[in-house]
């Protein structure tokens, strides 16, 4: 199983509970999928505390999610009862427990807590789950140019780090970092419509740099 049990513990301790839709994801969905409606099937990988659900709920899409945390799935089903069994516990690197034919699959910094091999497996499942011509949107895939890349311990492959005891990744298990060449290799089967790197330098309280990638990939038409 690829899902890190550290995340179950983080959620039970009420940390990493993002509750507002991520603005980059909202912007990219609006830019590339303006035609979302009640017939649009959307799948979110690793929905966490459900920050993005109200955004999709407002568009009345057919929302689905796979989340590794059992406790979080229970809370989300209670909060968003209309989605019922479409919010499921599972490991999206092993299987996607829904019928294929999605119009849009999204991820905000969930695949990035896996090894390269697990991400490759997840993207193979994404490919099969998407309709031809449909989109995958990824937000905040951590970049090797971020300060945290050099602070972690090498694990499993050159792009995966672990062992964080301080900072934003403390106690979160595996963390994956990408450069441009690595992302192009991961999405070689897809048509990359957008690949942008965000660099944010913090000066106070310490000199630090956060870096991540946003991407939009399309499964080519049949």
C-alpha positions as a printed NumPy array, in Angstrom:
array([[  0.   ,   0.   ,   0.   ],
       [  1.351,   3.404,  -0.993],
       [ -0.847,   5.546,   1.287],
       [  1.238,   6.869,   4.158],
       [ -0.219,   6.106,   7.583],
       [  1.459,   9.304,   8.778],
       [ -1.349,  11.215,   7.053],
       [ -4.007,   9.374,   9.045],
       [ -2.22 ,  10.516,  12.194],
       [ -1.913,  14.11 ,  10.946],
       [ -5.643,  14.274,  10.276],
       [ -6.521,  12.773,  13.647],
       [ -4.373,  15.479,  15.234],
       [ -6.287,  18.116,  13.245],
       [ -3.271,  19.28 ,  11.274],
       [ -3.025,  19.843,   7.496],
       [ -6.767,  20.48 ,   7.418],
       [ -7.128,  22.765,   4.407],
       [-10.758,  23.851,   4.198],
       [-10.888,  26.444,   1.397],
       [-10.704,  25.569,  -2.318],
       [ -7.195,  25.986,  -3.705],
       [ -7.184,  29.08 ,  -5.909],
       [ -4.796,  27.627,  -8.493],
       [ -7.028,  24.6  ,  -8.98 ],
       [-10.116,  26.79 ,  -9.312],
       [ -8.371,  28.987, -11.888],
       [ -7.113,  26.07 , -13.968],
       [-10.478,  24.297, -14.   ],
       [-12.161,  27.518, -15.073],
       [ -9.559,  28.087, -17.805],
       [ -9.514,  24.589, -19.301],
       [-12.961,  23.177, -18.467],
       [-15.418,  26.04 , -18.762],
       [-18.192,  23.678, -19.811],
       [-18.591,  21.787, -16.517],
       [-22.202,  20.938, -15.721],
       [-24.377,  18.26 , -14.127],
       [-23.175,  15.689, -16.672],
       [-19.471,  16.293, -15.974],
       [-17.774,  13.436, -14.12 ],
       [-14.935,  14.653, -11.888],
       [-12.525,  12.566,  -9.814],
       [-10.269,  14.021,  -7.129],
       [ -7.261,  12.019,  -5.967],
       [ -6.524,  12.49 ,  -2.272],
       [ -9.241,  14.98 ,  -1.367],
       [ -7.967,  15.337,   2.227],
       [-10.287,  17.46 ,   4.351],
       [-12.447,  18.242,   1.319],
       [-11.245,  21.766,   0.553],
       [-12.147,  21.524,  -3.137],
       [-15.495,  19.768,  -2.77 ],
       [-17.598,  22.955,  -2.305],
       [-16.103,  24.341,  -5.535],
       [-17.245,  21.318,  -7.532],
       [-20.475,  21.132,  -5.55 ],
       [-21.35 ,  24.662,  -6.698],
       [-21.07 ,  23.519, -10.336],
       [-23.318,  20.515,  -9.641],
       [-20.837,  18.098, -11.208],
       [-20.807,  14.357, -10.593],
       [-18.018,  14.483,  -8.011],
       [-16.004,  11.417,  -6.967],
       [-12.987,  11.124,  -4.666],
       [-10.478,   8.542,  -3.486],
       [ -8.893,   9.334,  -0.111],
       [ -6.546,   7.117,   1.896],
       [ -7.615,   8.295,   5.348],
       [-10.496,   6.27 ,   6.784],
       [-11.304,   8.865,   9.425],
       [-11.393,  11.667,   6.854],
       [-13.662,   9.71 ,   4.513],
       [-16.102,   9.203,   7.378],
       [-16.159,  12.927,   8.146],
       [-16.606,  13.891,   4.496],
       [-19.477,  11.462,   3.936],
       [-21.238,  12.98 ,   6.921],
       [-20.58 ,  16.52 ,   5.712],
       [-21.36 ,  15.92 ,   2.034],
       [-24.06 ,  13.304,   2.274],
       [-25.323,  13.881,  -1.268],
       [-22.152,  12.271,  -2.639],
       [-22.644,   9.127,  -0.559],
       [-20.566,   6.225,  -1.813],
       [-18.727,   8.392,  -4.332],
       [-16.225,   9.446,  -1.639],
       [-14.31 ,   6.266,  -0.922],
       [-11.321,   5.12 ,   1.046],
       [ -8.649,   3.632,  -1.144],
       [ -5.155,   3.794,  -2.574],
       [ -5.206,   5.594,  -5.919],
       [ -1.83 ,   4.11 ,  -6.832],
       [ -3.38 ,   0.619,  -6.821],
       [ -6.931,   1.027,  -8.113],
       [ -9.648,   3.558,  -8.902],
       [-12.944,   2.02 ,  -7.716],
       [-15.179,   3.747, -10.249],
       [-16.268,   3.173, -13.817],
       [-13.912,   4.857, -16.303],
       [-15.032,   7.747, -18.467],
       [-14.114,  10.795, -16.389],
       [-14.126,  14.238, -17.98 ],
       [-11.671,  15.65 , -15.44 ],
       [ -9.313,  14.222, -12.816],
       [ -7.645,  16.592, -10.35 ],
       [ -4.959,  16.394,  -7.713],
       [ -3.685,  19.001,  -5.324],
       [ -0.391,  17.801,  -3.772],
       [ -1.539,  14.244,  -3.055],
       [  0.336,  12.246,  -5.691],
       [  3.432,  14.123,  -4.534],
       [  3.48 ,  12.101,  -1.31 ],
       [  4.438,   8.914,  -3.146],
       [  7.483,   7.359,  -4.772],
       [  8.185,   7.652,  -8.49 ],
       [  6.99 ,   4.086,  -9.081],
       [  3.728,   4.735,  -7.227],
       [  3.114,   7.966,  -9.164],
       [  3.722,   6.139, -12.434],
       [  1.198,   3.494, -11.389],
       [ -1.344,   6.155, -10.447],
       [ -0.948,   7.972, -13.761],
       [ -1.481,   4.716, -15.646],
       [ -4.791,   4.383, -13.795],
       [ -5.614,   8.024, -14.548],
       [ -5.006,   7.393, -18.253],
       [ -7.455,   4.492, -18.282],
       [-10.047,   6.377, -16.232],
       [-10.109,   9.478, -18.451],
       [-12.216,   9.785, -21.568],
       [-10.237,  10.447, -24.745],
       [ -9.814,  14.209, -24.906],
       [-10.313,  14.645, -21.147],
       [ -8.021,  16.452, -18.727],
       [ -5.82 ,  15.881, -15.691],
       [ -5.003,  18.948, -13.58 ],
       [ -2.229,  18.79 , -10.994],
       [ -1.536,  21.599,  -8.529],
       [  1.473,  22.079,  -6.253],
       [  3.67 ,  19.203,  -7.339],
       [  6.759,  20.002,  -5.299],
       [  9.811,  21.213,  -7.205],
       [ 13.431,  20.229,  -6.657],
       [ 14.189,  23.948,  -6.458],
       [ 12.359,  24.226,  -3.151],
       [ 14.458,  24.421,   0.015],
       [ 12.86 ,  21.301,   1.494],
       [ 14.259,  19.052,  -1.242],
       [ 17.77 ,  19.169,   0.21 ],
       [ 16.558,  18.847,   3.815],
       [ 14.999,  15.409,   3.435],
       [ 16.617,  11.998,   3.393],
       [ 16.86 ,  10.08 ,   0.118],
       [ 14.221,   7.333,  -0.085],
       [ 13.416,   4.734,  -2.764],
       [ 14.444,   6.887,  -5.753],
       [ 16.28 ,  10.168,  -6.474],
       [ 13.091,  12.247,  -6.436],
       [ 11.593,  10.961,  -3.176],
       [ 12.552,  12.243,   0.273],
       [ 11.507,  11.328,   3.813],
       [ 12.567,  11.815,   7.426],
       [ 11.258,  15.347,   7.903],
       [ 10.975,  16.353,  11.56 ],
       [ 10.539,  20.113,  11.074],
       [  8.888,  22.384,   8.555],
       [  5.807,  21.829,   6.366],
       [  6.553,  18.142,   5.717],
       [  7.202,  17.093,   9.316],
       [  5.673,  13.705,  10.001],
       [  4.125,  13.312,   6.527],
       [  6.173,  10.334,   5.322],
       [  7.277,  10.337,   1.687],
       [  7.569,  13.596,  -0.257],
       [  8.209,  13.66 ,  -4.007],
       [ 10.029,  16.451,  -5.851],
       [ 10.157,  17.014,  -9.613],
       [ 12.123,  18.969, -12.167],
       [ 10.932,  19.69 , -15.695],
       [ 12.549,  16.633, -17.269],
       [ 11.032,  14.324, -14.656],
       [  7.522,  15.698, -15.196],
       [  7.848,  15.409, -18.963],
       [  8.845,  11.774, -18.519],
       [  5.953,  11.045, -16.153],
       [  3.44 ,  12.563, -18.588],
       [  5.016,  11.287, -21.795],
       [  1.754,   9.619, -22.917],
       [ -0.258,  12.788, -22.355],
       [ -0.38 ,  16.073, -24.215],
       [  0.992,  18.691, -21.831],
       [ -1.064,  21.857, -22.188],
       [  0.464,  23.709, -19.25 ],
       [  3.596,  23.289, -17.169],
       [  4.415,  26.185, -14.865],
       [  6.761,  26.467, -11.899],
       [  6.006,  28.731,  -8.948],
       [  8.9  ,  30.095,  -6.894],
       [  8.214,  31.972,  -3.653],
       [ 11.11 ,  33.275,  -1.61 ],
       [ 10.567,  33.886,   2.08 ],
       [ 12.949,  36.384,   3.687],
       [ 11.627,  36.567,   7.282],
       [ 11.74 ,  34.656,   9.617],
       [ 14.338,  32.749,   7.579],
       [ 15.629,  32.75 ,   4.04 ],
       [ 13.653,  29.977,   2.399],
       [ 12.168,  29.081,  -0.973],
       [  8.966,  27.248,  -1.775],
       [  8.759,  25.88 ,  -5.306],
       [  6.063,  23.803,  -6.96 ],
       [  4.599,  22.948, -10.351],
       [  1.119,  23.315, -11.781],
       [  0.259,  21.262, -14.829],
       [ -2.564,  20.469, -17.195],
       [ -2.347,  17.266, -19.232],
       [ -4.781,  15.96 , -21.807],
       [ -5.415,  12.397, -22.847],
       [ -5.32 ,  12.76 , -26.643],
       [ -8.489,  12.134, -28.6  ],
       [ -8.815,   8.571, -29.89 ]])
